[in-house]
Amino acid sequence: MVENVELPVGFAFELAKHSDLMTQFAGLPQEKRDSIVEGARHITSKNEMRRYVENMFQESAR
């Protein structure tokens, strides 16, 4: 999914709960996936990570 980049555990766990978002994430260009993963590295709570994953495509839908 993300070449040579280890996904943060909480991010991978939340992403796995949403197969539709996982599919969208996997289809992104490598640079965009890396940017999303980097953003996930700065999240410190379970609830914030859940919101991050559930909303990571909201901006592009507008």
Order of alpha helices (4+ residues) and beta strands (2+ residues): alpha-alpha-alpha-alpha-alpha
